[in-house]
Amino acid sequence: MSTSCWFSTSSTVIASPHKIGLSELEATLGYTFVDPSLLTRALTHKSLGRDNNERLEFLGDAVLGYVVARRLFATRRSDGEDVMTMMRASVVSGETLARVAREVGIAAHLRLGAGERRSGGHKRASILADAMEAIIGAVHEDGGIEQAERLVLNLFDTRLQGLDPAAIKDPKTRLQELLQGSGLALPEYSVVDTRGSDHQQVFSVCCRVDALGVERVAQGSSRRNAEKEAARAMMVEIDGRV
């Protein structure tokens, strides 16, 4: 089995022999890929073709959730499930992922189709968040769960340590405050679908911001949960636009 190279971002960086253009990103991440094609794929948006980052994004999402949950379980010993769930959601949200992606300079390395490039896809929060998850998935595939965990903690541990449960607001409240702060009307929520039995229903809710002409649909086990997820998705979509 191939071994990977992990090094602290504070240590001396030796440039990778592959894809010099990505060596700076590897140095910022603190991880050198044994198989550089995994990093390339993690940075490839679906607009460029079939060999894109969607599968790695799926894996990275699961790895990120696991690592953050494990860290919270180990460090927040007096908090219950509800509080830790809220804290995890805050850390793994698309908003946070997009911010981290910007901090490490992912935008400069994204591989986008012509249409996405012209429309400024390298700045879009949802694309940046997906690429960040895909990179986590790529590190997992290249070096295993221990290397992926080190990457996640390297990028997110400061945020985990600084979490204040009392300061973490409901995503609907945060969206409302964001729009009001920009002088925009409040979002509208509507149920677009309900599936399942009475005791196992899944609600699909649409969140729409008319002033921006944007809407997002999300699912949840209750209308309220679905509205929260739709609001969270909306904040990722409009990040940087208001």
C-alpha positions as CSV (number, residue, x, y, z in Angstrom):
1,M,0.0,0.0,0.0
2,S,1.3,3.5,-0.9
3,T,2.2,5.8,1.9
4,S,1.4,9.4,2.0
5,C,3.4,12.4,3.2
6,W,1.9,14.6,6.0
7,F,3.7,17.6,7.2
8,S,2.8,20.6,9.3
9,T,2.1,23.9,7.6
10,S,4.7,25.4,9.9
11,S,7.5,23.2,8.6
12,T,9.8,23.6,5.7
13,V,7.9,22.8,2.5
14,I,9.5,20.7,-0.3
15,A,7.8,21.3,-3.6
16,S,6.0,18.3,-5.1
17,P,7.5,16.8,-8.2
18,H,4.0,16.6,-9.8
19,K,1.8,19.4,-11.0
20,I,3.9,22.3,-9.7
21,G,0.8,24.5,-10.0
22,L,-0.8,22.6,-7.2
23,S,2.2,22.4,-4.9
24,E,1.2,25.7,-3.2
25,L,-2.2,24.3,-2.4
26,E,-0.7,21.1,-1.1
27,A,1.6,23.2,1.1
28,T,-1.4,25.1,2.5
29,L,-3.3,21.9,3.1
30,G,-0.2,20.3,4.7
31,Y,-0.6,17.2,2.6
32,T,1.3,15.9,-0.4
33,F,-0.7,13.4,-2.6
34,V,0.8,10.1,-3.6
35,D,-1.7,10.0,-6.4
36,P,-2.0,13.6,-7.7
37,S,-4.9,12.7,-10.0
38,L,-7.1,12.5,-6.9
39,L,-6.4,16.2,-6.1
40,T,-7.0,17.1,-9.7
41,R,-10.4,15.3,-9.7
42,A,-11.3,16.9,-6.4
43,L,-10.9,20.3,-8.0
44,T,-12.9,19.4,-11.2
45,H,-16.5,20.6,-11.3
46,K,-19.1,18.6,-13.1
47,S,-19.4,21.3,-15.8
48,L,-16.1,20.1,-17.2
49,G,-17.1,16.5,-17.7
50,R,-17.9,13.1,-16.2
51,D,-14.6,12.7,-14.4
52,N,-15.5,15.3,-11.7
53,N,-15.5,15.7,-8.0
54,E,-19.1,14.6,-7.1
55,R,-18.1,11.1,-5.8
56,L,-15.2,12.5,-3.8
57,E,-17.5,15.2,-2.4
58,F,-20.0,12.5,-1.3
59,L,-17.2,10.7,0.6
60,G,-15.7,13.9,2.0
61,D,-19.0,15.0,3.4
62,A,-19.2,11.7,5.4
63,V,-15.6,11.9,6.6
64,L,-16.0,15.5,7.7
65,G,-19.2,14.8,9.6
66,Y,-17.5,11.8,11.3
67,V,-14.3,13.7,12.3
68,V,-16.2,16.7,13.6
69,A,-18.6,14.5,15.6
70,R,-15.8,12.5,17.1
71,R,-14.0,15.7,18.1
72,L,-17.1,17.1,19.7
73,F,-17.8,13.9,21.5
74,A,-14.2,13.9,23.0
75,T,-14.1,17.6,23.9
76,R,-17.7,18.6,24.8
77,R,-18.3,16.1,27.6
78,S,-21.0,18.1,29.3
79,D,-23.1,18.7,26.2
80,G,-26.0,16.6,25.1
81,E,-26.8,15.2,21.6
82,D,-29.0,18.2,20.7
83,V,-26.2,20.8,21.4
84,M,-23.5,18.7,19.7
85,T,-25.8,18.2,16.7
86,M,-26.3,22.0,16.4
87,M,-22.5,22.6,16.8
88,R,-21.6,20.0,14.2
89,A,-24.1,21.5,11.7
90,S,-22.5,24.9,12.2
91,V,-19.0,23.6,11.5
92,V,-19.9,21.4,8.4
93,S,-22.3,23.9,6.9
94,G,-21.7,25.1,3.3
95,E,-21.0,28.6,4.6
96,T,-18.1,27.4,6.7
97,L,-16.8,25.1,4.0
98,A,-16.8,27.9,1.5
99,R,-14.9,30.2,3.9
100,V,-12.3,27.5,4.6
101,A,-12.0,26.9,0.8
102,R,-11.3,30.6,0.3
103,E,-8.8,30.7,3.1
104,V,-6.7,27.9,1.6
105,G,-7.0,29.3,-2.0
106,I,-9.0,26.6,-3.7
107,A,-10.7,29.1,-6.1
108,A,-7.5,29.6,-8.0
109,H,-7.2,25.9,-8.8
110,L,-10.8,25.0,-9.7
111,R,-11.3,23.3,-13.0
112,L,-14.5,24.6,-14.5
113,G,-16.4,24.3,-17.8
114,A,-16.4,27.4,-20.0
115,G,-19.9,28.4,-18.9
116,E,-19.1,28.2,-15.2
117,R,-15.8,30.2,-15.7
118,R,-17.6,33.0,-17.5
119,S,-20.3,33.2,-14.8
120,G,-17.7,33.4,-12.0
121,G,-18.1,29.9,-10.7
122,H,-14.8,30.0,-9.0
123,K,-16.3,32.5,-6.6
124,R,-19.6,30.6,-6.0
125,A,-19.9,29.4,-2.4
126,S,-21.6,26.2,-3.3
127,I,-18.9,25.2,-5.8
128,L,-16.1,26.1,-3.3
129,A,-17.8,24.1,-0.5
130,D,-18.2,21.1,-2.7
131,A,-14.6,21.2,-3.7
132,M,-13.5,21.4,-0.1
133,E,-15.5,18.3,0.7
134,A,-14.0,16.6,-2.3
135,I,-10.5,17.4,-1.2
136,I,-11.2,15.8,2.2
137,G,-12.5,12.7,0.4
138,A,-9.4,12.7,-1.9
139,V,-7.1,12.8,1.1
140,H,-9.0,9.9,2.6
141,E,-8.6,7.8,-0.5
142,D,-5.0,8.7,-0.9
143,G,-3.8,8.4,2.7
144,G,-6.6,6.8,4.8
145,I,-8.8,8.0,7.6
146,E,-6.0,9.2,9.9
147,Q,-4.6,11.5,7.2
148,A,-8.1,12.8,6.5
149,E,-8.7,13.4,10.2
150,R,-5.5,15.3,10.5
151,L,-6.5,17.5,7.5
152,V,-9.9,18.2,8.9
153,L,-8.6,19.1,12.3
154,N,-5.8,21.2,10.8
155,L,-8.5,23.3,8.9
156,F,-11.4,23.2,11.3
157,D,-10.1,22.7,14.9
158,T,-9.8,26.4,15.6
159,R,-13.5,26.8,14.7
160,L,-14.4,23.8,16.8
161,Q,-12.6,25.2,19.8
162,G,-14.2,28.6,19.5
163,L,-17.8,27.3,19.3
164,D,-20.3,28.9,21.6
165,P,-23.6,27.0,21.7
166,A,-25.4,30.0,22.9
167,A,-24.2,32.0,19.9
168,I,-25.1,29.5,17.2
169,K,-28.3,30.7,15.7
170,D,-31.0,28.9,13.8
171,P,-30.2,29.1,10.0
172,K,-33.6,30.7,9.4
173,T,-32.7,33.5,11.8
174,R,-29.3,34.0,10.3
175,L,-30.8,34.2,6.8
176,Q,-33.4,36.7,8.0
177,E,-30.7,38.8,9.6
178,L,-28.5,38.6,6.5
179,L,-31.3,39.8,4.2
180,Q,-32.6,42.5,6.6
181,G,-29.0,43.8,6.9
182,S,-29.0,44.3,3.2
183,G,-32.4,45.9,3.0
184,L,-34.0,42.9,1.4
185,A,-37.4,41.4,2.0
186,L,-37.7,38.3,4.2
187,P,-37.6,34.9,2.4
188,E,-40.7,32.9,1.7
189,Y,-41.1,29.2,2.6
190,S,-43.5,26.8,1.0
191,V,-44.0,23.0,1.2
192,V,-43.6,21.5,-2.3
193,D,-43.9,17.8,-1.5
194,T,-44.6,15.4,1.4
195,R,-43.8,11.8,1.2
196,G,-43.9,8.7,3.5
197,S,-46.3,7.4,6.2
198,D,-47.7,9.6,9.0
199,H,-44.9,8.5,11.3
200,Q,-42.0,8.7,8.8
201,Q,-42.8,11.7,6.6
202,V,-40.3,13.6,4.6
203,F,-41.1,17.2,3.8
204,S,-39.6,19.1,0.9
205,V,-39.7,22.9,1.4
206,C,-38.8,25.7,-1.0
207,C,-37.1,28.8,0.3
208,R,-37.3,31.8,-2.1
209,V,-35.7,35.2,-2.0
210,D,-37.7,37.2,-4.6
211,A,-35.3,40.2,-4.6
212,L,-32.5,37.9,-5.8
213,G,-34.6,35.6,-7.9
214,V,-33.2,32.6,-6.1
215,E,-34.9,29.6,-4.6
216,R,-33.6,26.4,-3.0
217,V,-35.4,23.2,-2.0
218,A,-34.4,21.0,0.9
219,Q,-35.8,18.0,2.8
220,G,-36.4,17.3,6.5
221,S,-38.3,15.0,8.8
222,S,-40.6,17.9,9.7
223,R,-41.6,21.1,8.0
224,R,-39.5,23.1,10.4
225,N,-36.4,21.0,9.8
226,A,-36.9,21.2,6.1
227,E,-37.2,25.0,6.3
228,K,-34.0,25.1,8.3
229,E,-32.1,23.1,5.7
230,A,-33.6,25.2,2.9
231,A,-32.5,28.4,4.7
232,R,-29.0,26.9,5.1
233,A,-28.8,26.0,1.4
234,M,-30.0,29.5,0.5
235,M,-27.2,31.1,2.6
236,V,-24.6,29.1,0.7
237,E,-26.1,30.1,-2.6
238,I,-26.2,33.9,-1.9
239,D,-23.0,34.1,0.1
240,G,-21.0,37.1,-1.3
241,R,-24.0,38.5,-3.1
242,V,-25.6,40.4,-0.2
